[in-house]
Amino acid sequence: MSGPERRGPVVRFLAWLMMAAGALIAATTGACTVYVLTGLAANGSGGYGSTGEWVLLALIVGGVPCLIGIGLFIVGRKLNQPKRSLTATPATEHDDEPTTGA
């Protein structure tokens, strides 16, 4: 046996595509959310409602897509891993067992 089976090229391509899209979504929405929250911390809400409302809005509008991007990345990474074998592995010989032969 040469090792765990690799997945097909189409599945691996889709896994890499999901990982790339997830990383881009998570990075851009996460950076935008941090930018908005940093601006709120520095300048306040600017008279357009309370700061708490803006923080909640930024976390909903930016945080949910960021979590979706992280989820896409994780699912793509799981798809890219080799298939697990469900067969039992054969027992190996141990050096600490007593021998009876000559």
N, C-alpha and C positions, 0 to 999 in steps of 0.2 A: 504494500500500500504506500503510495507516494505522498500522502497527506490529505488534508481536507479538500473537498471539491470546491472549485471556484464557480461563481455564478456566471451565467451567460453574458455576452458582451452587451446585449440590449439592457439587461437589468443593471449592469454596472454603469452604463452610460446614464441611465435614468437616475441612478443613485447619486452619481457625481453632479448631475444637473440639479437634483433636489438640494444637495449640499451647497452648491454655488448660489442658487436662488435663495435658500434659507439664510445663508451668511450675508448676502447683500441686503435682504429685507431687514434682518436683525440689526445690521450695522447702520443702515440709513435711518430707520425709525428710532433706534436707540440714540443715535447722535442728535437727531432732531428733538427728541424728548429732553435730552440733557441740555441742549441749547435753550429750549423754551423755559425749562425749570431754572436754569442759571440766569436767564434774563429776568424772570420773575423774582428771583432772590435778590438780584442787584437793583432792580427798578420798581418793584411792586407791580400791581395790576394796572396802573395807569388810569384808574378811575372807571374801568370797565368791569365792575363786579369785584368781589373779594378775591384775594390771593388764593384762598382755599378752593374756590370754584375753578380757578384756572389750573391749579395743580391737579385737581380731579379730572378736568377735561384733558390735560396733557397726558396723564397716565392712561386714560381710556383710549384716546385717539392714537397715541404713540406706543403705549405699553402692550396693548392687545396685538397689534401687528408684529411687534418685536417678539412676543411669545410665540406667535404663529411661525415666524422665521426660525426661531430656535428649535421649534418642533419639527419643521421641515428638515433642518440640518441633522437632527438626531435620527429621524426616520431614514434619511438618505444614508447616514453612516451605518445604521443597522443593516440596510439592504446591501451595502458594499462589503460587509464581512463575509467570509467563507461560510458555506453551509455547515451546520453541525451534523455530525454523524450520530445516528440513533442506535447503531449496533454496538454491542459490547466489545470492549477491547480485550484481546487475549492476555492471559496472565503471563508475566515474564519470570524468568528464572532468577532467583536471588542467590547471592554469594553466601549468605549466612545459613543456608540449608545444609544439613549433613549429607554427605555423599556415601553411597554404599558400594560403588564400583571400584575397580582396581586402578 
